Amino acid sequence: MALKALESGFILQFQDGNIGSSLAITVATPTELVKVRLRAERKLPPGAQRRYSGTLNASSTILRQVVIDGLRDRKIAYQLCLRESFCKSK
């Protein structure tokens, strides 16, 4: 009886850990990408054309470039395709 309670507690802790880490990765990775690109843009020589006017502009531009263009180019769709049976075209 005690073993069953211990197992269910472990399973709940395991699920909580998975959910928490998934949310952290989902939020942290895009934020880190925006931060790195903004820092790289700061190092451009004076007079060079800037891609982003601020943080929100950088976020929306990067989202559009990475996600929407990636889906259009089927790069992300190819990465998500785990088995041939799920791919409609090769």
NORHU-V213397 format. One record per residue. N is the residue number from 1. PHI is phi in radians with two decimals (* if undefined). OMEGA is omega in radians with two decimals (NA if undefined). BURIAL is + if it has 9 or more other C-alpha atoms within 8 Angstrom, else -. Layout:
{{N;PHI;OMEGA;BURIAL} {N;PHI;OMEGA;BURIAL}}
This chain:
{{1;*;3.14;-} {2;-1.19;3.13;-} {3;-1.13;3.13;-} {4;-1.13;3.10;-} {5;-1.13;3.12;-} {6;-1.13;3.14;-} {7;-1.14;-3.12;-} {8;-1.17;3.07;-} {9;-1.13;3.12;-} {10;-1.14;-3.14;-} {11;-1.10;3.12;-} {12;-1.13;3.10;-} {13;-1.14;3.12;-} {14;-1.11;3.12;-} {15;-1.13;3.10;-} {16;-1.08;3.10;-} {17;-1.11;3.12;-} {18;-1.14;-3.14;-} {19;-1.14;-3.13;-} {20;-1.09;-3.13;-} {21;-1.22;3.09;-} {22;-1.12;3.10;-} {23;-1.15;3.14;-} {24;-1.11;3.13;-} {25;-1.17;-3.13;-} {26;-1.09;-3.13;-} {27;-1.53;-2.99;-} {28;-1.29;-3.05;-} {29;-1.13;3.10;-} {30;-1.11;3.11;-} {31;-1.11;3.12;-} {32;-1.13;3.13;-} {33;-1.10;3.11;-} {34;-1.09;-3.13;+} {35;-1.07;-3.12;-} {36;-1.14;-3.13;-} {37;-1.19;3.09;-} {38;-1.17;3.09;+} {39;-1.15;3.11;-} {40;-1.14;3.13;-} {41;-1.19;3.11;+} {42;-1.11;-3.09;-} {43;-1.49;3.10;-} {44;-1.16;3.13;-} {45;-1.16;3.11;-} {46;-1.03;-3.14;-} {47;1.60;3.12;-} {48;-1.31;-3.11;-} {49;-1.25;-3.13;-} {50;-1.63;3.11;-} {51;-1.44;-2.99;-} {52;-2.10;3.11;+} {53;-1.66;3.13;-} {54;-3.14;-3.07;-} {55;-1.18;-3.13;+} {56;-1.15;3.09;-} {57;-1.12;3.11;+} {58;-1.13;3.14;+} {59;-1.07;-3.11;+} {60;-1.20;3.13;-} {61;-1.15;3.13;+} {62;-1.15;3.09;+} {63;-1.03;-3.14;+} {64;-1.13;-3.11;+} {65;-1.18;-3.01;+} {66;-1.36;-3.02;-} {67;-1.46;-3.02;+} {68;-1.20;3.11;+} {69;-1.16;3.10;+} {70;-1.12;3.09;+} {71;-1.16;-3.14;+} {72;-1.12;3.13;-} {73;-1.46;3.10;-} {74;1.14;3.11;-} {75;-1.22;-3.13;+} {76;-1.21;3.12;+} {77;-1.08;3.11;-} {78;-1.18;3.13;-} {79;-1.19;-3.14;-} {80;-1.35;-3.12;-} {81;-1.35;-3.05;+} {82;-1.60;-3.13;-} {83;-2.30;3.14;-} {84;-1.10;-3.10;-} {85;-1.15;3.12;-} {86;-1.54;3.13;-} {87;-1.52;3.12;-} {88;-1.45;3.11;-} {89;-2.35;-3.12;-} {90;-1.74;NA;-}}
